[in-house]
Each structure stands twice: as structure tokens, then as C-alpha cells.
Amino acid sequence: MDVIMLSRIQYALTTVFHFFFVPVSIGLVLLVALLETMYVITKNEEYKVLTKFWGKLFLINFAVGVVTGILQEFQFGMNWSNYSRFVGDVFGAPLAVEALLAFFMESTFIGLWIFGWERLSKKVHLACIWLVALGTMLSALWILAANSFMQHPVGFQMNNGRAEMNDFLALLTNGQLLVEFPHTVFGAYLTGAFLMAGVSAYKLLRRKDVQLFRKSFKISIIVGLISSLIVAFSGHDQAQYLVQTQPMKMAAAEGIWQTTPEKAPWMLFGGIDTDSRSNSYEVNFPLNGLLSYLSYGKFTGSVTGMNELQAQYEQKYGAGDYIPPVKTTFWSFRFMVAGGGLLILLSLYGAWMLARRKMDSMPRWYLWAMTYAIALPFISNTTGWLMTEVGRQPWSVFGLMTTADSISPNVSAGSVLFSIITFTLIYSVLGAVMVYLFVKVIKKGPRDEQTHHDHHGNDPFEMEELKHAVS
């Protein structure tokens, strides 16, 4: 019944659940914009049908994502009031800009896009969805600017025991943001791409609307391949940046207790023993110096171990335990990398089959693999977030404020536990409804939606139907 741990668990649960929807929104809206672009360029009505079909899934996901995101803002004032007092002048600014600029931009042009079918010109209507896509990117930028400050504080000065912003531009040029933003955004594009590719593969397996889903599969697998490669390279840049700014997190992610030799090997997996602060066994990658390359871009260079860093931090910050939960950080990083590697291989194979014009002869095992691979980006996103946030512990703002000093002083462990149980139940119901709506729309298919539109003269995105679907 430790209030600090319960508060961390609550924030982790609500954030993980919210982050199921954010990448889908960012990724799907880009693909919807690409599909509508193809419709405007080619005048092929099939692209319009696909745009409306995938657009409906995007809208449902966006609505649920907004609801789950509101709670995140309240938690800063409710469970983390000391944190909000200390860093609110810096942390609150990018969040305010995100709400007032990016989110309103998304909401405005989503409304125009929903009601603009057959009312706006094709090009103006297309511009609306591209502006929505831009708005989602801007939302990610401002939120990640706030998060990057927690990882690497810049652009502030201390005044009366509080961090106050003195350089807004420094927040936007934070080195952490420059490596974190492309990794996160293209991870979202990858999530949307594999959702579309997986659903398309399932429809192709069932031989339903084959002509339509061939088109959505082609676009999504190309976006998936490009995104997966950029995610890998940007992740490499982020690892090199961590070595300089958060070496303890990097050491924990790699399970390094003692400083490595100049040609540091990369450990595939091992037995992490936090009691003895050592590894009971290690299985290293055969290529010697690979960890040095991942850390410095060359095959030589030692990586400082956690034991040595602990001694350095004690001298710099005072007595305390500065080693994060190593097992969680270590295995989260490996699940993230493994998931990313599988996504690259699957998208490479799909793009190779497309290049050889053999889409019609894609093996069933691959189509089934793509269907189940819908889950892979969610696993990688979640474990990547866990590694990023857990690996920063015991800091809420690295080098400035610990998590233990960040909680609200008057919130009891019982009230936090009750809210965890309540939120878990509500979110479970919300998640079940979300899955039900997605399955219902996917089973119905784009052709049935088009038939309903043709026979009744109603736009499937009219507000009453959307309200009914979301409710």
C-alpha cells in the first residue's frame, strides 16, 4: 500500500491504455489522407470507398482516444501536485499549446472532413484530412517536447525552488526531442500501417472485397516498410543520445553492471541479479564491439556500468539509490527491439512480393502472420514507453526532482488504490466496446457501407450515425 508505487502504477496503466489509441490515430489519418489523395488523382471510386471505410475506423479510435487522454491532464494536479508546482511553468506551456492549437486544429478540420463529403470541392476536402494529419503530428510534437524536458531538462532557471522557463526555443530544439519525435511519430505510422495491412490481409484470406483490400494492402505495406526502417535508425540515434545524457538508463537497458571493455559486446539476454548487482549469466551477440557501435557509431568505446554510475551520482546528487528497476528496463528494451525486427522482416517480405508483382500468390502463412502482426506495434510501443519512463527512475525530472518528491502529500494510498480499480474496470469496458465497434465495422466491410449510401442517400459519416457508433 505504498502511495508512491500505487501512483506510479495508476499513471502507467492509464497512460499505456491511452497510448493504444494515439499511434492508431496518427498512423491511420496519414493512410486515409493517402487513400483520398489517390482518389482525387486517379478519380477511381474504389479509393473513395476505402477512404470512407478506414476513415470511420479512424474517427471511432480518435473519439475514444480523446476520452482516455483527458484523464492524463487531471492526474498531474491530483496525484502529482508537488511535481506540478515545481515544473508546471515549464511543463505546462507545451501542453497548453497542444490543447489550444494542435487539438483544436484537428477537431475543426475533422468536422469539416466529416460533413464536407459532396459539399466541399474534392481538393478542399482533401486538404481538410491532410490538415488533420498535420494536427496530429503537431500534437505529438508538443507533448513530446514536454516529455523531453523530463528526460533532459533545458531552457529553464531555478527561482524560489521552482523551475521557470527562460528559453522557449530551447524546449523545441532539445536534443532529446530531436531524436524522440521521429522515433515516436514513425512508430505511430508503423502502427497504423500494420493495422491496415493486417485487416487487409484477413480480408484477402477470406476473399472478401479482394480488389479493394489489395489497394489498401499495397499502400499500407509500403508505408510500413518505410516507417519500420526510420524507426530503427532513429532508435539507434536515440540510443547514442542516451549514452551522453542518461547513461544509467542505457546501462540498465543493456544490463551492464561493470564498465565494459573498449570493444563492448551486446548482450542478447542474461540473468539479471539486482541483489548482487551482477548478471548470473550472459549470452552475447557473436560480433564483438556491437554495443560500442550501438552506443558510439564505432566498434570501439567502453560503456559505463551501473555500479560506477551509482558512485558518481551519489557524489553529484547525494546519498540514494539511483539504479532504476533493471529487469523491467532490460526486458522492455528487448521486447521492443524484437517486435521492431519482426515488423521490418514482415514489411520487407510484403514489399518484395509487391515488387515482383506476386501479390495474388502471397502464401497464406504470410497473410495470417500479417493478421496477427497487428499486435506487434502495440507491444513495441508499450515496451518502448516502459523502457523510457521506468529507466529514468528514480527521477521524474532527470537530475532535478525525484518521483518520491513529486507526489501529492495529501492523497492516501487507499484512495489511489480505489481509483486504480475503478479506472481499470471502466477502461476494460471501454476497450471491449472499442474492439466490438472495430470488429463490427470491419465485418460489415466497405462495400456494404457504400451500398447503404447508394440506396438511402445518406453519408455514412453523418453525425447521428457517428454518435450512435461511439455511444
N, C-alpha and C positions, 0 to 999 in steps of 0.2 A: 504493500500500500504506500509506496514511495511516491510523493506527489510529482517529483521531477520526472521519474521514469514514466508515470502514467500520463503526464502532459506530453512527453515526447511520443509515447505510443499513440495518443489521440491525434496529435498533429500528423504523425506518419500515416495513420490509417486514412484520415480524411484527405491528405494530400495525394497518396497513392491512388485512391479512388477517383479523385478529381483528375489526376493525370492520365487515367484511362481515356478520358474524353478529349482532352486538349490536343494531343497529337492527331487524333482522328479528324477533328475539325480542321486543323491546319493542313493536314495532308489531303483530305477529301475535297476541300474547297479548291485547292490547286488543280486537282484532277477534273473536277466539274468545270472549272474555267477552261481547261484544255479541251474538254469534250465540246463545250459550247463554241469555242474558237473553231474547232473542226467543222461544226455545223454551219457557222457563219461563212467560212471559207469555201467549203465544198457544197453547201446547200443540200446536203444529204440528210433527210428527215430522221434517219436512224440515229444520228448523233444527237438530235434534239430529244428523241425518246430516251436515250441513255443519260443525257444531261438532267432530265426531269427525274428519272429513276434514282440516280445517285445523289441528285440534289435533295430529294426527300430524305434519304438517309442522313445526309449532312445536317439538314435542319433539325431532325429529331435529336441527333447527337449534340448539336450546338445548344439546343434548349436545355437538355439535361446537364450539359457541362456548365452552363451559366448558373444553374441552381446549386450545383455542388461547389462552385468556385466562391460563391458569396460567403460561405462559412469560413473560408480561409482568412478573409479580412477581419472577421469578428474575433478570431482566436488570438490575434496579436494584442488586442485590448483586454481580452478576458483571461487568457491563460499566461500571457507573456507581457504583462504590463510594465515590468521593470525594463524589459528589452525595448518596448515601445518608447518609454521615457528617455532611455539612453540614446537610442539611434533613430528615433522617429523623424527628426529633422532631415536626416539623410535618406533613410529607407522609405519614408512616406512620399517623397517627391516623385520618383519614377512610377510608383503605384498610382498616384493621383493622376499623372499624365496618361497612364494606360487607361484608366477608367474614363477620364474626361475626353480624351482624344481618340485613342485606338478603338475602344469598345463602342463608343457612340458612332464612330465611323462604320464599324462592322454592322451595327444594328440598323443604321439608316439605310445602307445600301442593300442589306439583306431584305428589308421591307420593300425597297424598290424592285429588287430582283423577283421576289415572290409575286407581287401584284403587277409586275411590268410585262409579263408574257402577253403578246398581242396588243399591248398598249404602248410600249416604247418601241422605237426602231431597233432592229437587230443589233446594231453596233452599240447603241446606248445601253441596251440591256446587257450586252456582253461586257461593257465597261463596268457595269454595276458589280458583276461577280468577280471581276479582277480587282476591283477596289475592296471588296470583302476579303479576298485573298491577301491583299496588301495590308489590310487592317489586322488580320490575324498575325502576320509577321511583325507588325509594329507592337502588338500586344505582347508577343513573345520577347521582343527587344527590351521593352520597359521592365517587364517582370524579371528577366534575366539580368538587367542592369542592377536591380535591387539585390538579387541573389548573389551576383558577382561581388558586390560590396561586402557581403558576409564572408565570402571566400578570401577576398583580397581588398581590404579597406583602403580607399583612395578618396581624394577630393574633400577632406574634412579637416576640422581643427577641434581640439578639446576646449570646452568653455563651461566652467562651473560643473564639471563632472559629466558633461554630456558631449556627444559627438555632434557637431554642427557643420553643415555643408558650407564649403567656401570655394568650391570649383565644380560646377555642374558638368562642364565639359570633361573633366577628369573621370566622372562616372561613366560617360559614354565612350571614352577611349581606354577604359580599364582593360589591361591585358587579359584578365580573366574573362571578361565579356567577349573579347575578340576571338577567343578560342571556344568559349562555351556556346555562343549564339549559333554559329554554323553547325556545330555538332548536334544541338538540340533541334533546330529547325529542320535540318535534313533527316534527322531521326523521325520527326513528325511526318515528313513527306514519305519516308520509307514505310511508316505505319499505315498511312492512307493507301499507298500503292499496294501493299500486300493484302490489305483488306479487300480492295477492289479485285486484285488478281486472284485471291483465294475464292471469293464469291463467284467470279467469272469461271474459274476452273471447276467449281462444283456444278455450275450450270452446264458447262461443256460436258462434264461427265454424265449428266442427266439428259443431255441432248435437248435442252430447252433453250429457245431463243439463241441458237448457236451463232447466227450471223451477227447478232447484236453483241454477244459476250466475247466473240473473237476480237471485236474492235476495242472493247474496254480492257481485255487482257493485254493486247498489244501495247496500248498506251501505258497501262499500269506497270507492266514488267520493264519497260524502258525507263520510266521514272524510278522504279525500284532499283534497277541496276545503278543508275547514276547516283541516286541518293545513298545507296549502300557503300559505294566507293568513297564518296565525300565524307560520310560518317566515319569510315575507317581512318582516312587521312587526317581529318580534323580531330579525331580521338587521339591520334599519335601526337599532334601538336599540343593537345591539352595535357597529355602525359608529360611532355617535355617542360611545359609551363609549371606543372605541379612540382617538379623536381626543384624548381627555383623558389616557388612561393609557399608551397605546403609539403615540404619533404617528408613530414611524418605521415601524411595521408598516402603518399606514394610508397613509402616503405611498408606501411600496413597492407596496402593493396597487393604488394609483391611478397609479403611475408618475410621481410628482411629484418632480422633482429640485430645482426652484427654487420658492420660496414663490409661491403663486398670487395673482392679484388678488382684490379683495373679492368679485366675482361669479365664483367659480371654476367653470370648465366641467368637465364629466365626460367623460373620455376613453374612448371605446368600445374602441379598440385603437391601438397605436402601435409604433414601433420602439425597443425599449429597448436603449440602448448603455451597458453598465456600464463600459467602458473610459474613455469620455469623460464619464461621469456626466451624460448628457443623452439626449434622445429624437431619433432621426433624423427621425421624422415622427409626427404625431398626427392621429387622426380623432376629433373631439369630437362629443358629442351636441348637436343644434341648440339646445336650450334652455339659454341662458346662466345660470349660477348653480346648475345642478343639483347639482354636487359640494358646493357650500356648503350646499344643502338636506339632502343626504345626511349631511353632517358635523354640522350645527348645527340642522337643522329650520327653516331660513330661507334665503332666496335670496341672502343676503349673508354674508360671512365667509371670510377667506383661510385656506388650508391650508398649513401649514409644509412646506417641501420637505426632501428628504433631505440635501442639501448643508449647509443651515443647521443641521439637527438633528445632523449629524455633528460640526460645530464645537461645538455645545452639549454633546454627550455627551463629547467629548474634554476639555472644561473640567470636567465633572462627574465623569467616571469615569476619566480619564487617557487616555494615548495608546492608539490601537487603531482597528480598522475596525468601526464599529457599523451599517453598512448591510447588511441581510440579502440573500440571493440574490433579486434584484429580479425577474428574469424568472419564476422559479418562483412567487413570491408574486403577481405581476401576473396571469399567465395562469391560475393556480389559482383566483383570485378570479373571473375572468371565466367560466371553465367552470362554477363553482358557480352564479353568477347566471344564466347561460344555461340550465342544467339546471333551476333552480328556476322560471324563467319559463315554460319549456315545460310543466312539471308543473302550474302554475297554469292555463295555457290548456287543457290536456287535461282536467283535472278540471272546469273551468268548462263546457266543452262537454258533457261527460257529464252533469253536474248539470242543465244547461239542457235536454237531451233528456229526462231523467227528469221534470223539472217539466212538460214538455209532453206527458208520457205517450207518448213515442215511442221507448221502449227497443227495441221489436220492430222498428223501422225504422232502427236505427242503421246508418250506412253501414259497409261492410266496411273501407274505408280507416281509419276511426276504430278499429275493433276490432283491426285489425292494428297500428295506431300504439300502442294501449294494450298490446298484447302486447310489442312491442319497448321500450316505455317502462318496463318492469320494470327496465331497466338504468339509467335516468336518476337515481333516488335514490342508487344506489351511486356513480355518478360524482360527483354533487354532494356526498355525504358525504365521499368520499375527497379531492376537491379542496378542500373546506372545511377539512378537518383539515390538509392540507398547508399551506394558506394560514395557518392559525392557528399551527402549530408552526414552519414554516420562517420565517415573517415575524417571529418572536420572536428569531431568531438575531442576534447570537452568544450570546444568553443562554439558559441552561437555567432559571434563576430570574431574572426580569427585574430588572435593576439590582443584583443580589446576587451571582450566580455565572454565569460563562460556561460554555458547553458544553465548551470546551477544558480547563477546570479540573475538569470533572465526571467524566471517565472514570477507569477503574481503572488504576493505574500499572503493574501487573504483567501486564496482558493484552496479548499480542503481536498485531500486525496479521495474522499468519498464522493464528492460532487463531480470530480473528474472521471472517476470510475463509472458513475451513473451515466454521465454524458457519453462515455465510450460505448457502453452497452446500448444506449438509445440510438446514437448515430449509426452503430453497426447494424442494428435492426432496420432502421429507416433506409440506410444505403443498400442493404441487401434487397429490400423490396424494390427500391428504385432501380437497382441493377437488373433484377429479374424482369421488371417492366420494360427496361431498355432492350434487353435481349429479346423479349417477346415481340416488341414493335419491329426490331430489325428483322427477325425471322419472318414475321408476317409480311412485311414489305418485300423481302427477298423472295419468299414463296409465291407471292402474288405476281411478281415479275413486271418488267417494263411494258410488255405487250398488253397485259390486262389493264394497266393504268392508261395506256393510250386508247384502248377500246372504250373504256369508261368515259374518257374525254371526248372521243368522237361521237358517241351515242347520246351523251347527255349535254354536251356543250359546256361542261364545267371544267375549269382549270383545276387539276388535282392539287394545286398548291394554294387554293383559296383558303382564307383564314379559318373558316368554320371547320373544314376538314383537318387542318393542321391542329387547331385547338382540340378536336376530338382525338386525334392520334396521340398528342402529347399528354392530354389528361388521362 
